[in-house]
Amino acid sequence: FPNHDIIRNGERVDSKTQKLKTIEDVMGWSGMVSIEVVSHLKKVQERFGGSLWSLLDSYLPSVPKKMTVLPSVVAPTLYREIDSIPPRGISKSDWKALKGNQPLRYSVAQPIGFKPFEILFDLIELRKFLGQVLVLASDFREFDFLANQLLERFPGDTVLNDSRLSKGERFQNFQIISRSFPKVILGTRSSAFVPLQPGSSIFIVNDNDP
């Protein structure tokens, strides 16, 4: 990173730097932060201000002392044609667009008589066959409600990007998200930086009472 100094292992340190850890003590695996992620973070910094390092800190988990790096896998080809009737609350024309692999923006309001987030779960069910799905919750109360529902509905496909997990669990989940291409990822707003396959879907859940 330009304009920032890195202290090399074995380099002479003074009173200001003697408490700093070496890079070897805190780094994860090679490529843990991709060029695309850094570019994204810099754009966020330029628009909203703040420190690049604070943005990185919100994105990266702490590296545990005993780190096991998971092997990376080849990104699967998830897109496939979906033949099904529209679920309750979605028109046929909207359903046709939602089944396609073209970029789109779609807003959903909770209709009267529906269970909380019922349409959201139907859309996740659809879009996870077309690509990865990232669900962004507005707060931890909403996150916890969605986590219980998603883990029950899609138990083998859902990974939680939760900063409240233990250091080892968060690092493990970060690796799964970064290297194994899970179908459904749930996180709070800082999870907007997680790497996704092209053609993935992002659901931003507004402040709703579940």
N, C-alpha and C positions, 0 to 999 in steps of 0.2 A: 504494500500500500504506500503510495507516495506521501511525503511530508510527515512520516512517522518513523521513528528510529526503533530498531530491534536490537536488543542486547544479545550478543552471541554467547554461547556456552563457553566458559573459561575466560571471557573478557573481564578486565579489571573493572570493578564496580565501586561506587562511592556510597556515602550515607543515604543518598536519595534513591539509589537503585538496589541496595543490598537486599531489600525485602521482595524484590521482583522475582518471579519464577522464570526459569528458562523456557524457551519455546518447546523443548522436548517434554517438559513436565505438564504442559497444558494442551498440546495439540492432539487431534484425533487421528484420522487417516488422511492420506493424500487425496485431495479433491473433496474434502468435507464441506468446503465452501466453494461453489462453482463460480466461474466468471459471470454466468447469467445472474446468480443471486447477488453478487457484489454490484453488478450494473443496476439491478432492481433497487437495491438498498441506497445506492447513490442518487437515483432519481427521486426516491422518497425523501432523502435528506435535502436535496435541492429544492423540493417543493414545500416541505413542512419544517425544514431546519433541524437542529439537533445534531448530535454526534453520530458519526458512522459507527463508532465502536459501541455506543449504546444500542443502536439498531442490531448490530451483530450479536450483542449480548442477549437481546430478546429473542433472536432467531436460534442461536446455538445453545445446546444443553451443556452443562458442566461435564467434563470428561472424568469418569471415575478412575480411581487408582488402578483397579484391575479391569482393564479394557479388553473386551473381546470384539474384534471387528468381524461383522458378518460378511460373507461373500456377496458380491453384487450379482444380480441376475439379469438376464436379457429382458428388456421391456416387452411384455406380451402385446399382441395385436388384439385389442378388446372389441373393436367395432364389429357389429354384426347387425343384420336386418332384424327388426322386431315386428312380429305379427301379433297384434293384440288389439282389443277394443279399448277406447279411452276409459280411464277410471272415472268414477263419479266426480263431477265438478270441473272437468276439463273438456272443452269442446273438441269436435273431430278435427277442425282445422288447426287448433293449437297442438293437439296430439300428433298430427302429421309432422308439424315443424319440430316438435320435441323429439321425435323418433329419428330425425335426420342427423347428419354429422356436420352440418353447417353452423358457423358461429351465430349465436343469437343471445338476446337479452330477454328475460321473461320475468314478469312480476306477478306474484300470487298473493291475494288477500284471503284470509281465512273465512270461508262462507259460513253462514248460520246453519247449525245442525250438524257440523262436522266435528270430529274429535280433534283435539289440539295437534296441529302439524300433520294431519292425515294426508293432505295433498302432498306435502313435502316428502313424506316417506314413499308415496307412490312415484314421485318424480325421481327420487334417489334409486328406487328399484329399477326404473327404466334406464337412467343415465349411467348406472354402473356397468351396464352391458355395452355401452358405447365408448367408455373411457373412464378414467379415474374421477372420483367425486370428492370434492373438498367442501365440508360444511363448516361455516364460521359462525360461532355463537357470540352473542353480544356480552355475556357475563357468565360467571361460573354457575349461577343458579340454573340458567338456561342450558349451559353446557352439561350439567349433571343430569338434567331431565332427558336431553337428547342422547347422552351417552348410554343411559339405561335402555332407551328405546332402540337405538341402533345396534347395540350389542345383542339384544334379544332378537331383532329381526334379521340382522346380517352378522351372526357371530363369528364366522370365519373370514369375513371380509373387512372388518372395521378395526382401525387403529386410532388410539387417542393420543393427541399431541397436547398433553396436560402438564403445565409447569408445576403442579402440586405433587406429581409423582416423585418417588425417590430418585436420587441422582442416577443410579444404575438403570432403573426402569425407564426414565425419560431418555437416557442415552440410547438404550436398546430400541425404544420406539422411534427415536429420531433416525436410527440406522434403517429400521424397517421401512419408514416413509421414504428415505433418501435412496435406498438401494434395492428394495423389493417390490415397489410399485403396488401398494395395497389398493383395493378397489374403492374403499370409503375411508376418508380421514376426517376426524372431528377435532376442531381446535378453536381457540379464541382468535381475536383479530391479529395477533402476532404470527399466527399460522399462515397468513397471506403470503409469506415468503417461502413456504415449503415448495420443493421442486415437484412439478407435475408433468405428465406426458402431454404432448400436443393433443388437442381435442378434448381435454378434461372439462368437467363442469364444476363451477363454484357456486354454492348456495350461501347467500348472506342472510342470516336469520335476524330479523329485527326484534326489538324489545317487545316480546309478547309474553303474556302470563300463561304458562302451560297448564 
